[in-house]
Amino acid sequence: MSPLMKKVEKAGREGITRKRNPAKIGADDFFDETDHLRLSFSKLIDCDQPNRTVLIPSASYGLANVAYNLPFNDGKIILAHEQFPSNVYPWLALQEKGMTVENVSAPDSQQRGDAWNNEILNAIDNKTRVVAIGHIHWSDGTLFQLKKIREKLDAVGGLLIIDGTQSVGALPFSIKNIQPDALICAGYKWLMGPYSIGLAYYGPAFDQGRPVEENWINRLDSNNFSALVNYQNDYREQALRYEVGEHSNFILVPMLKKAIDQINKWNPQNIQDYTKHLMSDAIEQMKEWGYLIEDEQSRASHLFGARLPKKVSPDMLKNVLKKHRVSISFRGDAIRISPHVYNDEMDVRKLLKAMKEPIFA
């Protein structure tokens, strides 16, 4: 998870302080702050319909709304092999309804990224109902060619469901360009927000769906507090029916908004450019030592994997990294390196020193 910026932490403290005197929290406050957050996130993902963006407590919650409202009872769901579990379990559960799940593995190829994308594209056929995938793979940063996948799905009438948790905020993403049917993002990673809050975009395919949670605040005219007991069958417009209950969180909402406002100022493309420049020489050095890293055009710059040389065991490298106080994740058969704007050249030198040690031990 990302560190909290000082301004984000301050927003959280101010939110806690507000609860001392709830009499100062008015009815409009239950809606205005979430609306402002929607606008900030919509700007980040290049979406001109803010009411297609909702607050969720987790990626799994956002994906559950999708799986619960698929307009299919049979057919095939395609996943990239070894995705994060939150984008796997909702689809596995649909096997009970007669749908099938196909995991597409990465080929053992030098041009691994391109070959993997080709395998996914070739797997899409007339039986395909859903491709559920990330913009990048969570363990090694492999870029998935979402626009090509979208075009292939259009030809067979399938839906594109994207888990953007590992990329949105650090890698440019455009709803207008990709046209996903849903985009789900936890907030604690590249959105640089707190835990237990995230955001989801739901396209027109889900406009008439039923949320996994029935709560009062997502009903039509819920802002009229004096009429809440006039129970309403209709939901709020577009995607707003899918928001989590108590989404007017007076602590987490201002924190996440402050974080996304800063990311919009930085611009995700600038984050990609900075991390690319920061790591380019180090990546070439690691390759010379025998670490396997995807070619630049097939991976992200803010998150990428390095597969270990045969002489370097994961346990050996873990001990060295701990000794040098370098924080890296181990995911499958790769280590995951995740630079950001808070890293500098000194951090890279420490990383290289740790990665070199087991090679020449």
C-alpha positions as CSV (number, residue, x, y, z in Angstrom):
1,M,0.0,0.0,0.0
2,S,1.1,3.6,-0.6
3,P,2.3,5.9,2.1
4,L,-0.1,8.7,3.2
5,M,0.8,12.2,2.1
6,K,0.8,14.7,5.0
7,K,-2.1,16.6,3.5
8,V,-4.1,13.3,3.3
9,E,-3.3,12.5,6.9
10,K,-4.4,16.0,7.9
11,A,-7.7,15.6,6.1
12,G,-8.3,12.4,8.1
13,R,-7.5,14.1,11.4
14,E,-9.9,17.0,10.5
15,G,-12.6,14.4,9.7
16,I,-12.2,12.7,13.0
17,T,-12.5,16.1,14.8
18,R,-15.8,16.8,13.0
19,K,-17.4,13.9,14.8
20,R,-16.9,15.7,18.2
21,N,-19.8,17.9,17.3
22,P,-22.1,16.1,14.8
23,A,-24.6,19.0,15.0
24,K,-22.4,20.8,12.6
25,I,-22.8,18.1,10.0
26,G,-25.8,19.1,7.8
27,A,-27.9,17.0,5.4
28,D,-26.0,18.4,2.4
29,D,-22.8,17.1,3.8
30,F,-23.9,13.6,3.3
31,F,-23.9,14.2,-0.5
32,D,-21.6,17.1,-1.3
33,E,-18.3,15.7,-0.3
34,T,-18.9,12.4,-2.2
35,D,-20.0,14.4,-5.2
36,H,-16.7,16.3,-5.1
37,L,-14.8,13.1,-4.9
38,R,-16.7,11.7,-7.9
39,L,-15.6,14.8,-9.9
40,S,-12.0,14.4,-9.0
41,F,-11.9,10.7,-9.9
42,S,-13.8,11.3,-13.1
43,K,-11.2,13.8,-14.1
44,L,-8.5,11.3,-13.4
45,I,-10.0,8.5,-15.6
46,D,-11.2,10.9,-18.3
47,C,-14.9,10.3,-17.8
48,D,-17.4,13.1,-18.4
49,Q,-20.3,11.4,-16.5
50,P,-19.5,11.6,-12.7
51,N,-22.7,9.8,-11.8
52,R,-21.1,6.6,-13.3
53,T,-18.6,6.7,-10.5
54,V,-19.4,5.4,-7.0
55,L,-17.7,4.8,-3.7
56,I,-17.0,1.2,-2.6
57,P,-15.2,-0.2,0.4
58,S,-13.0,-2.6,-1.5
59,A,-12.3,-4.0,-5.0
60,S,-14.1,-7.2,-4.2
61,Y,-17.3,-5.2,-3.3
62,G,-17.1,-3.4,-6.6
63,L,-16.6,-6.6,-8.6
64,A,-19.4,-8.3,-6.7
65,N,-21.9,-5.8,-8.1
66,V,-20.7,-6.7,-11.6
67,A,-20.8,-10.4,-11.1
68,Y,-24.3,-10.1,-9.5
69,N,-25.7,-8.3,-12.5
70,L,-24.2,-10.0,-15.5
71,P,-26.9,-10.3,-18.2
72,F,-25.7,-13.9,-19.0
73,N,-26.5,-17.3,-17.7
74,D,-23.9,-19.3,-19.7
75,G,-20.7,-18.8,-21.6
76,K,-17.1,-18.2,-20.8
77,I,-15.3,-15.7,-18.5
78,I,-11.6,-15.1,-19.4
79,L,-9.0,-14.2,-16.8
80,A,-5.3,-13.6,-17.0
81,H,-3.5,-16.3,-15.0
82,E,-2.6,-15.5,-11.4
83,Q,-4.6,-12.3,-11.1
84,F,-5.2,-10.8,-7.7
85,P,-7.8,-13.0,-5.9
86,S,-10.4,-10.2,-5.7
87,N,-10.8,-10.4,-9.5
88,V,-11.0,-14.2,-9.5
89,Y,-13.3,-15.3,-6.7
90,P,-16.5,-13.5,-8.0
91,W,-16.1,-15.2,-11.3
92,L,-15.4,-18.7,-9.9
93,A,-18.7,-18.4,-8.0
94,L,-20.5,-18.0,-11.3
95,Q,-19.5,-21.6,-12.2
96,E,-22.4,-22.7,-10.0
97,K,-24.7,-21.0,-12.5
98,G,-23.2,-22.9,-15.4
99,M,-20.6,-20.4,-16.6
100,T,-17.0,-21.4,-17.3
101,V,-13.8,-19.7,-16.3
102,E,-10.7,-19.8,-18.5
103,N,-7.3,-18.7,-17.1
104,V,-4.9,-17.7,-19.9
105,S,-1.3,-18.2,-18.8
106,A,1.7,-16.3,-19.9
107,P,3.6,-18.2,-22.6
108,D,7.3,-19.1,-22.0
109,S,8.5,-16.6,-24.6
110,Q,11.2,-13.9,-24.9
111,Q,8.5,-11.5,-26.1
112,R,6.3,-12.5,-23.1
113,G,4.1,-9.5,-23.0
114,D,3.0,-9.5,-26.6
115,A,2.7,-13.2,-26.6
116,W,0.4,-13.2,-23.5
117,N,-1.8,-10.5,-25.0
118,N,-2.1,-12.6,-28.2
119,E,-3.1,-15.6,-26.2
120,I,-5.9,-13.6,-24.5
121,L,-7.1,-12.2,-27.8
122,N,-7.1,-15.6,-29.4
123,A,-9.2,-17.0,-26.4
124,I,-12.0,-14.6,-27.1
125,D,-14.7,-16.3,-29.2
126,N,-18.5,-16.4,-29.6
127,K,-18.8,-18.1,-26.2
128,T,-17.0,-15.3,-24.4
129,R,-19.2,-13.2,-22.1
130,V,-16.6,-11.4,-20.0
131,V,-12.9,-10.6,-20.0
132,A,-12.0,-9.6,-16.4
133,I,-8.5,-8.3,-16.2
134,G,-6.2,-5.5,-15.0
135,H,-4.6,-2.7,-17.0
136,I,-1.4,-4.4,-15.8
137,H,-0.7,-7.7,-14.1
138,W,-0.3,-7.2,-10.4
139,S,2.8,-9.3,-9.9
140,D,5.0,-8.2,-12.8
141,G,3.5,-5.1,-14.4
142,T,2.8,-6.7,-17.8
143,L,0.6,-4.3,-19.8
144,F,-2.6,-5.7,-21.2
145,Q,-3.7,-4.3,-24.6
146,L,-7.2,-3.2,-23.4
147,K,-8.2,-1.4,-26.5
148,K,-7.6,-4.5,-28.7
149,I,-9.4,-6.6,-26.1
150,R,-12.3,-4.2,-26.2
151,E,-12.5,-4.3,-30.0
152,K,-12.5,-8.1,-30.0
153,L,-15.2,-8.2,-27.3
154,D,-17.4,-5.8,-29.3
155,A,-17.4,-8.3,-32.1
156,V,-18.8,-11.1,-29.9
157,G,-21.0,-9.0,-27.5
158,G,-18.8,-9.5,-24.4
159,L,-18.1,-7.2,-21.4
160,L,-14.7,-5.7,-20.4
161,I,-14.3,-5.6,-16.6
162,I,-11.1,-3.9,-15.4
163,D,-9.5,-4.1,-12.0
164,G,-7.5,-0.8,-12.0
165,T,-6.2,-1.1,-8.4
166,Q,-2.6,-1.7,-9.6
167,S,-2.5,1.1,-12.1
168,V,-5.1,3.9,-11.9
169,G,-3.4,6.9,-10.4
170,A,0.1,6.1,-11.7
171,L,-0.7,5.0,-15.3
172,P,-2.9,7.1,-17.6
173,F,-6.3,5.6,-18.1
174,S,-9.2,6.9,-20.3
175,I,-12.8,5.7,-20.1
176,K,-13.4,7.4,-23.4
177,N,-10.6,5.6,-25.1
178,I,-10.9,2.1,-23.5
179,Q,-14.7,2.1,-23.0
180,P,-14.8,-0.5,-20.3
181,D,-18.1,-1.8,-18.9
182,A,-16.7,-1.4,-15.4
183,L,-13.6,-0.1,-13.8
184,I,-12.9,-1.1,-10.1
185,C,-10.2,0.6,-8.0
186,A,-9.2,0.1,-4.4
187,G,-8.0,3.4,-2.9
188,Y,-5.0,2.5,-0.8
189,K,-2.5,1.8,-3.6
190,W,-1.9,4.2,-6.5
191,L,-4.8,6.5,-5.6
192,M,-2.7,7.1,-2.4
193,G,-5.7,7.1,-0.1
194,P,-6.6,5.3,3.1
195,Y,-7.7,1.7,3.5
196,S,-11.3,0.6,3.2
197,I,-12.4,3.0,0.5
198,G,-12.2,2.8,-3.3
199,L,-14.0,3.9,-6.4
200,A,-15.8,2.1,-9.2
201,Y,-17.1,3.2,-12.7
202,Y,-20.1,1.3,-14.0
203,G,-21.1,1.7,-17.7
204,P,-24.5,1.6,-19.3
205,A,-24.6,-2.2,-19.2
206,F,-25.3,-2.0,-15.5
207,D,-27.8,0.9,-15.4
208,Q,-30.7,-1.3,-14.6
209,G,-29.0,-3.7,-12.2
210,R,-29.6,-4.4,-8.5
211,P,-26.9,-3.7,-6.0
212,V,-25.5,-6.3,-3.7
213,E,-26.5,-4.1,-0.8
214,E,-29.9,-2.5,-0.2
215,N,-29.4,0.8,1.6
216,W,-31.3,4.0,2.1
217,I,-28.9,6.5,0.7
218,N,-28.9,5.1,-2.8
219,R,-32.6,5.4,-3.2
220,L,-34.2,8.1,-5.3
221,D,-34.8,11.4,-3.3
222,S,-32.7,10.1,-0.4
223,N,-31.4,13.6,0.2
224,N,-34.9,14.5,1.5
225,F,-34.3,13.3,5.1
226,S,-37.8,14.2,6.3
227,A,-39.3,11.7,3.7
228,L,-37.1,8.7,4.2
229,V,-39.9,6.6,5.6
230,N,-41.8,7.1,2.4
231,Y,-40.0,4.0,1.1
232,Q,-38.8,4.2,-2.4
233,N,-38.5,1.4,-4.9
234,D,-36.4,3.4,-7.4
235,Y,-32.7,3.8,-7.1
236,R,-30.7,7.0,-7.8
237,E,-29.7,7.6,-11.4
238,Q,-27.0,5.7,-13.4
239,A,-24.4,4.0,-11.3
240,L,-25.3,5.6,-8.0
241,R,-27.4,2.6,-7.0
242,Y,-24.2,0.7,-6.4
243,E,-22.6,2.8,-3.8
244,V,-21.7,1.3,-0.4
245,G,-23.9,2.1,2.5
246,E,-22.6,5.0,4.7
247,H,-20.6,6.2,1.8
248,S,-20.8,9.7,3.3
249,N,-17.7,8.8,5.3
250,F,-16.6,12.1,6.9
251,I,-13.0,10.8,7.5
252,L,-12.1,8.6,4.5
253,V,-13.9,10.6,1.8
254,P,-11.9,13.9,2.3
255,M,-8.7,11.9,2.6
256,L,-9.2,10.1,-0.7
257,K,-10.3,13.3,-2.4
258,K,-7.2,15.1,-1.2
259,A,-5.0,12.3,-2.5
260,I,-6.7,12.2,-6.0
261,D,-6.6,16.0,-6.3
262,Q,-2.8,15.8,-5.8
263,I,-2.5,13.0,-8.4
264,N,-4.4,15.1,-10.9
265,K,-1.9,17.9,-10.3
266,W,1.0,15.6,-10.8
267,N,-0.6,13.8,-13.8
268,P,-0.2,10.0,-14.1
269,Q,1.8,10.5,-17.3
270,N,4.4,12.5,-15.4
271,I,4.6,9.7,-12.8
272,Q,5.3,7.2,-15.6
273,D,7.9,9.5,-17.1
274,Y,9.6,10.0,-13.7
275,T,9.7,6.4,-12.7
276,K,10.9,5.4,-16.2
277,H,13.8,7.8,-16.0
278,L,14.6,6.9,-12.4
279,M,14.8,3.2,-13.1
280,S,16.1,2.9,-16.7
281,D,19.8,2.5,-15.9
282,A,19.1,0.2,-12.9
283,I,17.0,-2.1,-15.0
284,E,19.7,-2.6,-17.5
285,Q,22.2,-3.3,-14.7
286,M,19.8,-5.9,-13.2
287,K,19.4,-7.6,-16.6
288,E,23.2,-7.9,-16.9
289,W,23.2,-9.7,-13.6
290,G,20.7,-12.2,-14.9
291,Y,17.4,-10.9,-13.6
292,L,14.6,-11.3,-16.2
293,I,12.6,-8.1,-16.7
294,E,10.0,-7.5,-19.4
295,D,10.9,-5.2,-22.3
296,E,9.9,-1.5,-21.7
297,Q,7.1,-1.4,-24.2
298,S,5.4,-4.4,-22.6
299,R,5.3,-3.3,-19.0
300,A,4.5,-0.3,-16.8
301,S,7.2,1.9,-15.3
302,H,5.6,2.3,-11.8
303,L,5.3,-1.5,-11.2
304,F,7.3,-4.2,-12.8
305,G,8.6,-7.7,-12.0
306,A,12.1,-9.2,-12.0
307,R,12.4,-13.0,-12.2
308,L,15.4,-14.3,-10.3
309,P,18.6,-15.9,-11.7
310,K,18.9,-19.6,-11.0
311,K,21.6,-19.1,-8.4
312,V,19.5,-16.7,-6.4
313,S,16.8,-18.2,-4.1
314,P,13.8,-16.1,-2.9
315,D,14.8,-16.7,0.7
316,M,18.4,-15.6,0.0
317,L,17.2,-12.4,-1.6
318,K,14.6,-11.7,1.1
319,N,17.3,-11.8,3.8
320,V,19.5,-9.4,1.8
321,L,16.7,-7.0,1.1
322,K,15.8,-7.0,4.8
323,K,19.4,-6.3,5.8
324,H,19.6,-3.3,3.4
325,R,16.1,-2.1,4.5
326,V,14.7,-2.3,1.0
327,S,11.0,-3.0,0.7
328,I,10.0,-5.2,-2.3
329,S,7.1,-7.6,-2.7
330,F,7.4,-11.2,-3.7
331,R,4.6,-12.3,-6.0
332,G,4.6,-15.8,-7.6
333,D,8.0,-16.4,-9.2
334,A,8.8,-12.7,-9.5
335,I,9.8,-9.8,-7.2
336,R,7.7,-6.7,-7.7
337,I,9.5,-3.3,-7.8
338,S,7.2,-0.3,-7.4
339,P,8.9,3.1,-7.7
340,H,7.0,6.3,-7.3
341,V,7.6,10.1,-7.0
342,Y,8.6,9.6,-3.3
343,N,11.6,7.5,-4.5
344,D,14.9,9.0,-5.6
345,E,18.4,8.0,-6.9
346,M,19.6,7.1,-3.4
347,D,16.8,4.6,-3.1
348,V,17.8,3.1,-6.5
349,R,21.4,2.8,-5.4
350,K,20.3,0.9,-2.2
351,L,18.1,-1.4,-4.4
352,L,21.0,-2.2,-6.7
353,K,23.4,-2.9,-3.9
354,A,20.9,-5.4,-2.4
355,M,20.2,-7.0,-5.8
356,K,23.9,-7.4,-6.6
357,E,24.9,-9.0,-3.3
358,P,23.5,-12.5,-3.9
359,I,24.8,-12.6,-7.4
360,F,28.4,-12.3,-6.3
361,A,28.1,-14.1,-3.0
